[in-house]
Amino acid sequence: MAEFDFPSELSAAELTFKTISDAVDPTKLSASIKDLEKQASDPNLWNDQDHAQEVTTKLSSAQAQLKRVTAMKQRIDDCKTLEQLGRELDDADSIQQSHEQIVKIRHDLADLEINTLLDGEYDERQAVVTIRSGAGGVDATDFAHMLLRMYLRWAERHQYKTKILDTSYGDEGGIKSVTFQVNEPYAYGKLSVEGGTHRLVRISPFDNQSRRQTSFAAVEVIPLVATSDHIDIPDKDIRVDTFQAHGPGGQGVNTTYSAVRITHLPTGLVVSMQDQRSQIQNRAAAMQVLESRLLVRKREEERKKRKEIAGDIKASWGDQMRSYVLHPYQMVKDLRTGYQTSNTAAVFDGDIDGFIDAGIRWRHQQREQKKEA
């Protein structure tokens, strides 16, 4: 067995940490924390609860980020000291511990580095995710339900709070569409790389001849709109319909017309909410999601216009971004990054960090290439 190259591992860890530290800029981050702490101490802060929530969320996120970077620097220094003492005292146990620690540090640095790549305009926002079944009949609605469970299990693994906002069930099972919210800072930055068309290939459990079936589902990820975004929606531009909330198989959730459907007439965008018993609460939640979608639409139109002016109209994301193959072999593969795994059961149980991390790195590379062009 080759001897463990501690100096090389340490050098690599220090180089990665420097890249992270340069991106985070602890001095600038500390100044930002002081400013946010000053705002948070204002006795009138909670007169505007939305603004207060925004300030406290940003403060908590910034403090956590600074703590992670500071703690990582200390871990690297402690590991270096431990190895040096082990060499000086000829202490094999200390040397072994330092080797084990530097391997763990390298792994944790990779996770910390991912967080520094979340530097997009809306990456720090909470996320609203919509999954829609596509071609494939009942297999597609079942696939949409599988994806919902996958993302909820992923959030659960990270102890992120989620809230299902609206669900439309399939006639024969599964889900036609579902919208849920992930209430965690940077949820949008992480989950936005999941947006696109997902494809499932398997032996259909709904086919009595056990034939192979290909089905599709679309995943849409948008940042939760903030009060500072100022998306103006005149009353004349929307139509509001109310109806009874329904569960699986058309079962009524309650007997009042508490569910709300808002149609944005100029664009045709439709948002439904039924998670609350109050019609007022459902309408407020629906308006917030509608504003988020209109914000994304506005930014997308601006992006397309810039591309047309530049003569580049090629989309950067393909229609099909990931394949889940359960037959004739087991494989989940991201077609943009090339990341893949044969452990399909783990993926559908929420183990998708490898795909998300690879997607974030891929997106960052795309952004850097555009800057250089």
Secondary structure, DSSP 8 states (H G I E B T S, - for coil): -----HHHHHHHHHHHHHHHHHHH-HHHHHHHHHHHHHHHT-TTGGGSHHHHHHHHHHHHHHHHHHHHHHHHHHHHHHHHHHHHHHHHHT-HHHHHHHHHHHHHHHHHHHHHHHHHT--STTTTS-EEEEEEE-SSHHHHHHHHHHHHHHHHHHHHHTT-EEEEEEEEE-TTSSEEEEEEEEESTTHHHHHGGG-EEEEEEEE-TT-TT--EEEEEEEEEEEE---GGG-----GGGEEEEEE--B-GGG-BS-SS--EEEEEETTTTEEEEE-SSS-HHHHHHHHHHHHHHHHHHHHHHHHHHHHHHHHT----SS-SEEEEEE-SSS-EEEETTT--EES-HHHHHTT--HHHHHHHHHHHHHHHHHHHH-
